[in-house]
């Protein structure tokens, strides 16, 4: 039967070990203040917006707000970007790194056990003060287990683990911030392409009208009713519209390239679509609470940075206190390999190590001051992030409301300029006015039709910006609860 290794401690040693372990696990007081979220100095709610009620489908879609545009191609592009964008992959890798760092720091809370073994052949002097006779050179074999455990009396290790966990959460929110920004970038570039498609369509219609006017002017010149100047002026309108068409196509290609970069598909081609057919997403309800911006990933990331900085102050302060560690060794040592595990070859040790800083030239004070200064920096960053978020939401609410009103006015102006152009053409054909009146009416109508498209794009883009500013959307039930609490 092979001998087994047993480790027996004397009662006094057992009591000492048990007491220290109990102290480290239950009786330790962590240094430093627990994290407390600072109260934001902001208004309770944003300015009034619309009062549209949301359907159940719209409420569900707020987390994927881009689906509210009812455009399958946009949905596919956003999904592709979220899955393949290089910045998203980079953020995921940073999360994996932070997770590994947290696990490494968390392992310090557990004992460390290592197995050791060695075989040594050496010769010692036979003519020294204590001469050795026989078995020279000799062989020595050792095998054993070494254990060590630092007693976290002041919470240094737990605070370090808290800081690492906060950094892990911060990297996760940073990844959400990347996807949050990425989805809005894809949506805005897509709306730009749809706007350019609509402008190209309008330009084509205006170009047809201008070409008809040019043909009419040429016929009137041939008939001796008008001068050649009218024909040249009409031709200039046609050339101007053709130049605008080329510029619109150029801008569309650039926006297409940007979406290709965001989706990691550099050969991407997007088919033409109809901007005017895209629905306007719901308007945020009146009395939107400012606390909603806490859902923004950049705000959450900034808060986790504060949690980490607060814990790091405690870690720096704990360095001023004694560090206590337990160490133990158990194994066997023998000159014969076959006796290594037998009882006479057994060796063990149990130790207690205590260290405390006495003089370090102010190094520890400097580290504490650094941690405190860093905490002040992240606090200022957090407050700035909150204020920026509040401003962005307020701006987005104003833009969403004003652009809707501007779009309505643009549609009315387009109808008016269309009527003016029709009357001007009739007057010109009847010989009551010069072609300059037609040119002026046509220019105004061209600008009005382009303004309708631009206003529609502004309205939809403002909706995207509002969703982005709110961190994705709002929950109607949370708005209602906030309003009820104020009564």
Secondary structure, DSSP 8 states (H G I E B T S, - for coil): ----------HHHHHHHHHHHHHHHHS----S---------S-SB----------HHHHHHGGGGGGGG--HHHHHHHHHHHHH-HHHHHHHHHHHHHHHHHHHHHGGGS-EEEEEEEEEEE---SSSTT---SS-SEEEEEEEEEEEEEE-TTSHHHHHHHHHHHHHHHHHHHHHHHHHHHHHHHHHHHHHHHHHHHHHHHHHHHHHHHHHHHHHHHHHHHTTSS-HHHHHHHHHHHHHHHHHHHHHHHHHHHHHHHHHHHTT-TT-------GGGS-------TT-BGGGGGGSHHHHHHHHHHHHHHHHHHHHHHTTS-EEEEEEEEEEEESSGGGTTSGGGEEEEEEEEEE--S--TTHHHHHHHHHHHHHHHHHHHHHHHHHHHHHHHHHHHHHHHHHHHHHHHHHHHHHHHHHHHHHHHHHHHTTSS-HHHHHHHHHHHHHHHHHHHHHHHHHHHHHHHHHHHTTT---HHHHHHHHHHT-
